[in-house]
Amino acid sequence: MSDSVFEALKLKPHDYPGVLVTLCGVDGAGKSSLMERLESACKRAGLNCVTTFTPTGRIRKDAVFRDMVDSHWHTSSSGGGPDGNGRRVDMLGILLSIMGDLVQHMTDTVIPALQRGDVVFCDRYVFTSQAEIGTRSDPAETAPVLQGIAGHLLRPDVAFGLNVSGATSHRRVRARNNENDQPPPMSFLMRQVAAYRAVFEVNGVVALDAERSIDETFRTALSHVVAIERVARRWGYQGEPGTVIADYRLALNG
């Protein structure tokens, strides 16, 4: 896999009153913990929040998707080779399934919440799909498909990418002590980490150093959220648009 073949996704800007915040990163990067902290801070500030994740349960329960996830190190290109269970996993077919699920999820869940003016936190998004499929196949093969669908997906108001090393991901997943949730081989993790970093860079995703404590990561992320003009206005800040709120200590310390 060559990181240079990743292309910036041309997503559709939105003018809904709500705010879309996405988080992505390898397993064990701390996405769920950070999302919980951000949601709690926004709720304390009186904002209505919706948390969601993609792919949704519709895809996560699919047998072929589970084969791809559970046998992560068996990479293949479109129409590629068999995984550990003998099933042939077509990466283009998987990508189309994931993107169809995401478009429908935008329609039935994300957009209605944005129309209501809610702050939507999405655990994983199209950047995750770009990195994950790219780790398992040649990204150049899936780039035209991703670009064709990207125009139907909303550009987040802020997209966070949590960076950790393969060793940290491996250690944190192992620490869960879940026999059904085991880290993949380090060789795969290294490719995965490299793919995420490349996707973050090319798409202008806000990269967070998730090797640091959750408190530090949270403070950095929250400063970006409260800098969003629509959030700042509703948080009660009356300064210049785009200026980071100077006083949100209650949100940080509550």
URQUI-V892593 format. One record per residue. N is the residue number from 1. PSI is psi in degrees with one decimal (* if undefined). NEAR is the number of other C-alpha atoms within 10 Angstrom. Layout:
<<N;PSI;NEAR> <N;PSI;NEAR>>
//
This chain:
<<1;129.9;15> <2;122.2;14> <3;-28.3;19> <4;-16.4;12> <5;-8.8;15> <6;137.8;22> <7;148.7;19> <8;135.6;18> <9;130.7;22> <10;86.0;17> <11;161.8;18> <12;122.5;12> <13;152.1;13> <14;155.2;16> <15;27.3;9> <16;155.5;16> <17;-21.4;15> <18;-178.1;23> <19;133.7;25> <20;120.8;24> <21;126.4;20> <22;151.2;25> <23;135.5;26> <24;163.1;27> <25;168.8;30> <26;164.1;25> <27;134.0;20> <28;3.3;24> <29;-19.3;25> <30;22.6;22> <31;-49.3;21> <32;-42.1;16> <33;-42.3;12> <34;-41.3;22> <35;-40.3;21> <36;-41.4;13> <37;-42.9;19> <38;-42.7;22> <39;-44.0;20> <40;-42.5;17> <41;-42.5;20> <42;-38.5;19> <43;-38.8;14> <44;-26.5;13> <45;3.0;16> <46;14.9;11> <47;142.0;18> <48;133.0;16> <49;149.0;19> <50;129.8;16> <51;139.7;15> <52;176.2;16> <53;154.9;16> <54;150.4;21> <55;152.6;22> <56;177.4;14> <57;-24.0;10> <58;-39.4;11> <59;-36.7;18> <60;-26.8;14> <61;-9.0;11> <62;135.2;11> <63;-40.8;11> <64;-40.4;17> <65;-43.2;19> <66;-37.5;13> <67;-42.6;19> <68;-45.3;23> <69;-44.9;14> <70;-24.9;17> <71;52.4;14> <72;-34.9;20> <73;-7.6;20> <74;86.1;18> <75;155.6;21> <76;155.2;20> <77;-176.0;18> <78;126.8;18> <79;24.9;12> <80;-169.6;16> <81;175.0;15> <82;152.8;15> <83;-169.1;18> <84;-20.2;14> <85;4.9;8> <86;-4.0;9> <87;138.5;13> <88;122.3;17> <89;116.8;22> <90;112.6;19> <91;-34.5;24> <92;-40.3;18> <93;-42.1;15> <94;-45.1;18> <95;-43.7;20> <96;-39.1;15> <97;-44.7;16> <98;-42.3;20> <99;-37.4;22> <100;-40.4;15> <101;-40.5;18> <102;-43.6;23> <103;-43.8;16> <104;-38.4;12> <105;-36.0;17> <106;-41.0;18> <107;-43.6;13> <108;-13.6;11> <109;-54.8;13> <110;-51.9;25> <111;-44.3;19> <112;-37.5;14> <113;-40.8;22> <114;-36.8;21> <115;-33.0;13> <116;-13.8;12> <117;14.7;17> <118;160.5;20> <119;118.1;25> <120;122.0;24> <121;121.1;23> <122;116.4;22> <123;109.9;21> <124;153.2;22> <125;-162.0;21> <126;-27.4;23> <127;-35.7;23> <128;-45.7;22> <129;-41.1;21> <130;-43.0;22> <131;-43.7;26> <132;-45.8;23> <133;-36.8;22> <134;-30.4;28> <135;-31.5;26> <136;-7.4;23> <137;-177.0;20> <138;114.2;20> <139;-27.0;24> <140;-28.7;15> <141;-31.9;15> <142;-12.0;21> <143;-45.4;17> <144;-36.3;12> <145;-46.6;14> <146;-43.8;22> <147;-35.9;15> <148;-32.8;12> <149;-26.5;18> <150;-34.7;19> <151;-13.4;14> <152;-0.9;15> <153;145.6;20> <154;140.6;19> <155;125.4;19> <156;151.3;21> <157;-33.6;18> <158;133.6;19> <159;124.4;26> <160;136.5;23> <161;120.1;28> <162;117.7;26> <163;125.1;25> <164;161.8;23> <165;164.4;19> <166;-37.9;24> <167;-40.6;11> <168;-43.3;16> <169;-47.8;24> <170;-46.3;21> <171;-42.8;13> <172;-38.8;15> <173;-42.3;17> <174;-34.0;15> <175;-15.0;11> <176;-19.7;11> <177;41.6;10> <178;113.4;9> <179;-20.3;7> <180;2.2;7> <181;81.8;12> <182;145.2;14> <183;151.5;19> <184;174.0;17> <185;151.5;12> <186;-32.1;14> <187;-39.8;10> <188;-43.6;17> <189;-38.5;22> <190;-40.9;14> <191;-39.9;20> <192;-47.7;25> <193;-43.7;21> <194;-39.3;19> <195;-44.5;28> <196;-44.9;26> <197;-40.4;20> <198;-42.2;18> <199;-41.7;26> <200;-46.9;24> <201;-47.1;16> <202;-26.2;14> <203;2.3;16> <204;27.4;14> <205;141.2;20> <206;108.0;16> <207;126.7;18> <208;138.6;19> <209;93.3;17> <210;6.1;22> <211;-21.2;16> <212;175.4;12> <213;156.7;10> <214;-31.9;15> <215;-45.3;13> <216;-44.4;13> <217;-41.1;17> <218;-46.0;21> <219;-42.2;17> <220;-46.1;13> <221;-43.0;21> <222;-34.9;21> <223;-33.0;16> <224;-38.4;18> <225;-46.4;24> <226;-10.2;22> <227;-13.1;19> <228;127.7;18> <229;-43.5;20> <230;-33.1;19> <231;-44.2;21> <232;-44.0;20> <233;-43.5;16> <234;-19.0;13> <235;-9.8;16> <236;10.1;10> <237;133.1;19> <238;13.1;11> <239;-165.6;13> <240;142.5;11> <241;138.5;13> <242;-4.6;14> <243;135.6;16> <244;135.9;19> <245;129.6;24> <246;-30.9;11> <247;94.0;9> <248;38.4;17> <249;-35.5;9> <250;-39.3;10> <251;-36.0;17> <252;-38.4;16> <253;-7.8;9> <254;*;9>>
//
